[in-house]
Amino acid sequence: MKSKTLTGENAVKLIESQLAQHAGGVLEALARFEPHATVRSWFETIRAIEELINLPGEMDDEVLASALFGLNLEPHKFGPRRLKFVLHYLGYYYGAAFEQRQTLLLLQLSRMQNSFAMAGHIPAAIGLSSVAHAVGYLQSRRRHLMSLLYIIPQACRGTVRMPHPDALAWMLPQAEISGTTITGLLQQRAMSELHDDFKLYVEPHGFTASHHYHSLDDMSLEAERVPIIDLASDAAPVEYEPVPSDRVFSAAELRNDIALMEAAFAEFKLEDTAFAGLASVVRDLSWQVEDDFWVTISPQDLDALADKHRVSHPHRRLLTASSPTFVSALNCYAAFVPFEGALRSSVTSLSRFLYNFKNVCLYSKRRFQIRSGFIFEERIKEELAKQGFVVHPIKRIDRKEFDVVATRDGIVFNIQCKNNLVDPSWIDLDPARFIRTNRTLERYYERAIIKERLREELLKNRLGMDRVEPFVITRFPIVTSNPRISSLSRIREFSIKADAILNANPVT
């Protein structure tokens, strides 16, 4: 097949056909397996993955950490004896069971690295080339790995039991090849509506798009109004439980996570929202943990706990998920999945569920919106200072308000900070809403830039400089071709982007 370029309806048809093919392919690949064994095997694998992802922040032994994360996973460079030696010493810190889980995981990852390389999936092969690379790679795929867990109860309809040692070999290709492709296709579908000049470049072995959407912040996390790390230092002191030193995760750590969330967001009256009841449910569940990690409970007992803490039926239904399609699972944060007539969860899934639910409870609060805007502005100021800008403490001139004013090389940068919510899940679940919201906000931000142009004399007179350049930085990414509008997720590129605009529009 020769290379070609598709636009308009032809591009959309190709995207839709590929979406159906990959979404159906995931379900077809899982259909032969028995659901309960698959839930157990995949959940066990996710446990090992979560432990590996969190190890860099846990290890105090720098020599051992360097030896572990420096291990090469490429088969021709991989040394199983060296891996065994390193993990043997890691076992002194975290126990024999942890050592066994990580040994199995890293052996599997090395095999998967070879499989991806042989099949020509180069980004995945590079992502698994060493233990250090694998930590970042797995973190970037966490959403897809969890989505597979949520579809297992409905997708697995067969009798073949998936053994735990083979789970990664079956599931990771689904996450990497189909899962990431599905999210990319969903974004391309939205881009085709938002960009009049959208194109697909079709090659013999696939296609690429002319426009892309960057939705993730640091650490491959979705954007949120205020990450907990931005509030934790100002929160009231929390009396934490001691946590076992030989565990990466534990029930005590889960209870500490809840206490930190409550303290960090106390100023917004989080305790007066539905979060309080569900947090109490999770606290009670934390005392029923097996192996300091697993929680298994009957639906009836979970309902009884929800009744005890007066959790509404709509909110208690959020605790459990069994999704029919991969797309519907992509934006799921449920704690439990059906398992052998009961419900199965873990301390990490319970913590993840509550962390997401507190955003659901807070986003509509006016005080939270205002305070998060100030925190957002301070984050931008810090990032600009790192890039060599001088940030000025200007908030008002002649009763006109300014968000962030910075200077560099005799030029004033007048930056408007916009904290309007754009939920990334809309791309998957409600693309029409995403497109409508994006278009509305883009027009709003462009008008804001025009408005700043009309009052630039105020800044010229205050700072004694002749050139003022307006920009908009958004907390939640939007799709735009306007180079003066960018998101916080791309803030580290601001200096480069500003220079490009200035060079394209020199003073005459």
C-alpha positions in Angstrom: 0.0 0.0 0.0 1.3 3.4 -0.9 1.4 6.3 1.6 -1.6 8.6 1.5 -3.2 11.4 3.4 -6.8 11.4 4.7 -8.9 14.3 5.7 -12.5 15.0 6.7 -15.0 12.1 6.7 -12.4 9.7 5.3 -10.1 10.3 8.3 -13.0 9.9 10.7 -14.1 6.6 9.1 -10.6 5.2 9.5 -10.4 6.2 13.1 -13.8 4.7 13.9 -13.0 1.4 12.1 -9.7 1.1 14.0 -11.5 1.9 17.3 -14.0 -0.9 16.7 -11.2 -3.3 15.7 -9.0 -2.7 18.8 -11.9 -2.5 21.3 -13.2 -5.7 19.9 -9.8 -7.3 19.8 -9.3 -6.8 23.5 -12.6 -8.5 24.3 -11.9 -11.3 21.9 -8.4 -11.9 23.5 -10.0 -12.2 26.9 -13.1 -14.2 26.0 -11.4 -17.6 26.3 -10.4 -17.1 29.9 -12.3 -18.0 33.1 -13.0 -14.7 35.0 -12.2 -15.5 38.6 -8.8 -17.0 38.0 -8.0 -14.1 35.7 -9.0 -11.5 38.3 -6.8 -13.2 40.8 -3.8 -13.5 38.4 -4.0 -10.0 37.0 -4.6 -8.4 40.4 -1.6 -10.2 41.8 0.5 -8.9 38.8 -0.8 -5.4 39.3 0.3 -5.6 43.0 3.9 -6.4 41.9 3.7 -3.6 39.3 2.5 -1.1 41.9 5.3 -2.1 44.3 7.9 -1.6 41.6 6.5 1.8 40.6 6.6 3.0 44.3 10.0 1.5 45.1 12.1 4.6 44.1 10.4 6.6 46.8 10.7 3.9 49.4 14.3 2.7 49.3 16.9 4.4 51.6 19.8 2.2 50.5 21.3 4.1 47.7 23.8 1.3 46.7 21.0 -1.3 46.5 18.7 1.2 44.6 21.4 1.9 42.1 22.0 -1.8 41.6 18.3 -2.5 41.1 17.3 0.3 38.9 20.5 0.0 36.8 19.6 -3.6 35.8 19.3 -4.0 32.1 16.2 -5.9 31.0 17.2 -6.5 27.3 17.7 -10.3 27.0 21.2 -10.1 25.5 22.3 -7.9 28.4 20.0 -9.3 31.1 21.7 -11.2 33.9 19.4 -13.4 35.9 22.1 -14.2 38.4 22.7 -10.5 39.1 18.9 -10.0 39.4 18.7 -12.8 41.9 21.6 -11.3 43.8 20.0 -7.8 44.0 16.6 -9.1 44.9 18.0 -11.4 47.5 19.2 -8.3 49.4 16.0 -6.5 48.7 14.3 -9.4 50.4 16.0 -8.5 53.7 14.0 -5.2 53.6 10.6 -6.4 52.3 10.5 -10.1 52.9 10.6 -13.3 50.8 7.2 -13.0 49.3 8.1 -9.5 47.9 11.3 -10.9 46.6 9.4 -13.6 44.7 6.9 -11.2 43.3 9.6 -8.9 42.0 11.7 -11.7 40.6 8.7 -13.0 38.6 7.7 -9.5 37.4 11.2 -8.6 36.2 11.7 -11.9 34.5 8.4 -11.3 32.7 9.3 -7.8 31.8 12.6 -8.9 30.3 10.7 -11.4 28.1 8.1 -8.8 27.2 11.0 -6.4 26.2 12.2 -9.0 23.8 8.8 -9.7 22.4 8.1 -6.0 21.8 11.5 -5.5 20.2 11.0 -8.5 17.9 7.5 -7.3 16.9 8.8 -3.8 16.1 7.0 -2.0 19.0 10.1 0.1 19.7 8.6 2.7 22.3 7.5 -0.2 24.5 10.9 -2.0 24.0 12.7 1.1 25.0 10.4 1.6 27.9 11.3 -1.8 29.2 15.0 -1.7 28.5 16.0 -1.3 32.2 14.4 -1.5 35.6 14.6 2.3 35.8 12.9 2.7 32.4 10.3 0.1 33.4 9.2 2.1 36.4 8.3 5.1 34.2 6.8 2.9 31.5 4.5 1.0 33.8 3.5 4.3 35.5 2.5 5.7 32.1 0.4 2.5 31.4 -1.2 2.2 34.8 -4.6 3.5 33.5 -4.7 0.9 30.8 -3.6 -1.9 33.2 -6.4 -1.1 35.6 -8.9 -0.8 32.8 -8.2 -4.4 31.9 -8.9 -5.4 35.4 -12.3 -3.7 35.3 -13.4 -5.5 32.1 -12.4 -9.1 33.1 -15.6 -10.0 34.9 -17.7 -9.4 31.7 -15.0 -10.0 29.0 -13.8 -13.4 30.3 -16.5 -15.9 29.4 -14.4 -19.1 28.9 -13.0 -21.9 30.9 -9.2 -21.5 30.5 -7.6 -20.5 33.7 -5.0 -17.8 33.4 -2.0 -18.8 35.6 -0.4 -15.9 37.5 3.1 -16.5 36.0 1.7 -15.9 32.5 -0.6 -13.0 33.2 1.7 -10.3 32.0 2.4 -12.0 28.8 -1.3 -12.1 28.0 -2.3 -8.7 29.4 0.5 -6.3 28.7 0.3 -6.6 24.9 -3.5 -5.8 25.2 -2.6 -2.6 27.2 0.3 -1.6 25.0 -1.0 -2.4 21.5 -4.7 -2.0 21.8 -5.2 0.0 25.0 -2.8 2.9 24.2 -4.0 2.8 20.5 -7.7 3.2 21.7 -6.9 6.2 23.8 -4.9 7.7 20.9 -7.8 7.1 18.5 -10.3 8.7 20.9 -8.1 11.8 21.0 -7.7 11.8 17.3 -11.4 11.6 16.8 -11.8 14.8 18.9 -8.9 16.5 17.1 -10.6 15.8 13.7 -13.5 17.9 14.9 -11.5 20.7 16.5 -8.9 21.3 13.7 -10.1 22.2 10.3 -6.7 21.1 8.9 -6.7 17.7 10.6 -5.0 15.0 8.6 -4.1 11.3 8.9 -0.8 10.2 7.3 -1.4 6.6 6.4 1.7 4.4 5.9 1.8 0.6 5.1 2.1 -0.3 8.8 -0.1 2.3 10.4 -1.0 6.0 10.5 -0.2 9.1 12.4 -2.1 12.3 13.0 -1.3 15.9 12.3 -2.5 17.1 15.7 -2.2 15.7 19.2 -3.7 16.3 22.7 -1.5 16.3 25.7 -3.6 15.6 28.8 -1.2 14.4 31.4 0.8 16.3 34.1 4.0 15.1 35.7 4.3 11.4 36.6 1.8 10.6 33.9 -1.1 11.7 36.1 -4.3 13.4 34.9 -4.6 17.1 35.6 -6.5 18.2 38.7 -7.2 21.5 40.2 -5.0 21.1 43.3 -2.7 18.0 43.7 -2.5 17.0 47.4 1.2 17.8 47.4 0.4 21.5 46.9 -1.7 21.6 50.1 -0.1 19.1 52.4 2.6 21.5 53.7 0.0 24.0 54.9 -2.3 21.4 56.4 -2.8 20.9 60.2 -0.4 18.3 61.6 -1.5 14.7 61.1 -0.9 12.1 63.7 0.2 9.2 61.5 0.1 5.6 62.4 3.5 3.8 62.3 3.7 1.7 59.1 5.5 -1.6 58.8 9.0 -1.0 57.5 9.0 -4.3 55.6 6.0 -3.4 53.4 5.7 -1.0 50.4 2.0 -0.9 51.0 -0.1 -1.6 54.1 -3.4 -1.0 55.8 -1.8 1.5 58.1 -0.6 3.5 55.2 -4.1 3.5 53.7 -5.5 5.0 56.9 -2.7 7.5 56.9 -3.6 8.4 53.3 -7.2 9.1 54.4 -6.0 11.2 57.3 -3.8 13.3 55.0 -6.6 13.9 52.5 -8.9 15.0 55.3 -6.3 17.3 56.8 -5.0 18.8 53.4 -8.6 19.6 52.2 -10.1 20.4 55.6 -10.3 24.2 54.8 -12.9 23.3 52.0 -15.1 21.3 54.5 -14.4 18.0 52.9 -15.9 16.3 56.0 -19.3 17.8 55.1 -19.4 16.1 51.8 -20.2 12.5 50.7 -16.5 11.8 51.0 -16.8 11.4 54.8 -19.1 8.4 54.6 -17.1 6.6 52.0 -13.9 7.4 53.9 -15.4 5.8 57.0 -16.3 2.7 54.9 -12.8 2.4 53.7 -11.4 2.9 57.2 -13.6 0.0 58.5 -12.5 -2.1 55.5 -8.8 -1.4 56.3 -9.1 -3.5 59.5 -10.2 -6.5 57.4 -7.1 -6.6 55.2 -5.4 -9.8 54.3 -1.6 -9.9 53.9 -1.7 -6.1 54.6 -2.9 -5.7 51.0 -6.1 -7.5 50.0 -9.7 -6.8 50.9 -12.4 -9.4 50.0 -16.0 -8.8 51.1 -19.5 -9.9 50.1 -21.8 -7.5 48.4 -24.2 -7.8 51.3 -21.5 -6.9 53.9 -20.3 -4.0 51.8 -23.9 -2.7 51.7 -24.2 -3.1 55.4 -21.1 -1.0 55.9 -22.5 1.6 53.5 -25.7 1.7 55.5 -23.8 2.1 58.7 -22.1 5.2 57.4 -25.1 6.5 55.6 -23.6 6.3 52.1 -26.2 7.0 49.4 -27.0 4.2 46.9 -25.6 6.2 43.9 -22.3 6.8 45.8 -21.9 3.2 47.1 -22.4 2.0 43.5 -19.2 3.8 42.6 -17.2 1.4 44.8 -17.7 -1.5 42.4 -17.0 -1.8 38.7 -17.6 -4.4 36.0 -17.3 -2.6 32.7 -18.5 -4.1 29.4 -16.0 -2.3 27.2 -12.4 -1.1 27.5 -13.5 2.5 26.7 -16.0 2.6 29.5 -13.3 1.2 31.9 -10.7 3.8 31.0 -12.2 6.4 33.3 -13.1 4.1 36.1 -11.7 4.5 39.6 -13.7 1.8 41.4 -12.2 0.0 44.3 -13.8 -3.4 43.8 -14.2 -6.0 41.1 -16.5 -9.1 41.3 -14.5 -12.1 42.4 -15.8 -15.7 43.2 -19.2 -14.5 44.3 -17.6 -11.7 46.4 -15.8 -8.4 45.8 -12.0 -8.0 45.6 -10.0 -4.9 46.3 -6.6 -3.8 47.6 -5.2 -1.0 49.8 -3.9 0.8 46.6 -7.3 0.5 44.8 -9.1 1.9 47.9 -6.7 4.8 48.2 -7.0 5.5 44.5 -10.8 5.5 44.7 -11.0 7.9 47.6 -8.4 10.3 46.1 -10.5 10.6 42.9 -13.8 10.9 44.8 -12.6 13.8 46.9 -12.1 15.7 43.6 -15.7 14.8 42.7 -16.8 16.3 46.0 -14.7 19.4 45.9 -14.9 20.6 42.3 -18.3 22.3 42.7 -17.2 24.2 45.8 -16.7 27.9 45.1 -14.0 28.3 47.9 -12.1 25.4 46.4 -12.2 26.9 42.9 -10.9 30.3 44.2 -8.2 28.9 46.4 -7.0 26.5 43.7 -6.7 29.4 41.3 -4.2 31.1 43.7 -2.2 27.9 44.1 -2.2 27.6 40.3 -0.8 31.1 39.9 2.0 30.4 42.5 3.0 27.3 40.6 3.3 29.3 37.4 5.4 31.9 39.2 7.8 29.3 40.5 8.2 27.6 37.1 8.8 31.0 35.4 11.5 31.9 38.0 13.3 28.6 37.2 13.4 29.6 33.5 15.0 32.9 34.2 12.0 35.2 34.3 11.7 37.9 37.0 8.3 37.7 38.6 6.8 41.0 39.8 4.3 41.3 42.7 1.8 43.2 40.6 -1.9 42.3 41.3 -3.6 45.6 40.5 -3.0 48.8 38.5 -5.7 51.4 38.5 -8.2 48.8 39.8 -7.3 46.5 36.9 -6.3 43.0 38.0 -3.4 40.9 36.7 -2.6 37.3 37.4 1.1 36.8 36.8 3.4 39.5 35.5 7.0 38.6 34.6 9.9 40.2 32.7 12.9 39.0 30.8 15.3 40.8 28.4 13.3 44.1 28.6 10.0 42.4 27.7 6.9 42.2 29.9 5.0 38.8 29.9 1.4 39.3 31.0 0.0 35.9 31.8 -3.6 35.1 32.5 -4.1 31.9 34.5 -7.3 30.0 33.6 -8.6 27.3 35.9 -11.7 26.2 34.0 -12.4 22.5 34.3 -12.0 20.3 31.3 -12.5 16.7 32.3 -10.3 14.5 30.1 -12.8 11.6 30.5 -15.2 13.6 28.2 -13.0 12.7 25.2 -13.8 9.0 25.8 -17.3 9.1 27.3 -18.8 12.4 26.0 -16.8 13.7 23.0 -19.5 16.1 22.0 -19.3 17.8 25.4 -15.5 17.9 25.2 -15.6 19.5 21.8 -18.3 22.0 22.8 -16.5 23.0 26.0 -13.1 23.2 24.2 -14.5 25.6 21.5 -16.2 27.8 24.1 -13.0 28.1 26.2 -10.8 28.7 23.2 -12.9 31.7 22.2 -13.0 32.9 25.8 -9.2 32.7 26.1 -8.6 34.4 22.8 -10.9 37.3 24.0 -8.8 37.4 27.2 -5.7 38.0 25.1 -7.3 40.8 23.2 -8.5 42.4 26.4 -4.9 42.3 27.8 -3.7 44.0 24.6 -6.0 46.9 25.3 -4.5 47.6 28.7 -0.9 46.9 28.1 0.0 50.7 28.7 -0.7 50.1 32.4 2.2 47.6 32.5 4.5 49.7 30.3 4.1 52.7 32.6 4.5 50.7 35.8 7.6 48.7 34.6 9.1 51.2 32.2 9.3 48.8 29.3 8.1 49.2 25.8 6.9 45.7 24.9 4.2 43.7 26.5 3.3 40.2 25.4 0.1 38.5 26.6 -0.3 34.8 27.2 -2.9 32.4 28.7 -1.9 29.3 30.7 -4.7 26.8 31.5 -4.8 24.4 34.4 -6.6 21.8 32.2 -5.3 21.3 28.7 -7.4 22.4 25.8 -7.0 21.9 22.1 -5.9 25.1 20.3 -3.7 26.2 17.4 -3.1 29.6 19.2 0.5 29.6 20.3 -0.3 32.1 23.1 -2.5 29.6 24.8 -0.8 26.7 26.6 -1.4 24.4 29.5 0.3 23.9 32.9 1.4 20.5 31.7 3.6 22.2 29.2 4.9 24.9 31.5 8.5 23.8 31.2 8.4 24.6 27.5 7.1 28.1 28.1 10.4 29.9 27.6 11.0 28.1 24.3 7.4 28.8 23.1 7.7 32.5 24.1 11.0 32.9 22.3 9.4 31.3 19.1 6.6 33.9 19.3 8.9 36.8 19.9 11.2 35.8 17.1 8.2 35.4 14.7 7.0 38.9 15.7 10.1 41.1 16.2 9.8 44.7 17.2 10.1 46.9 14.1 
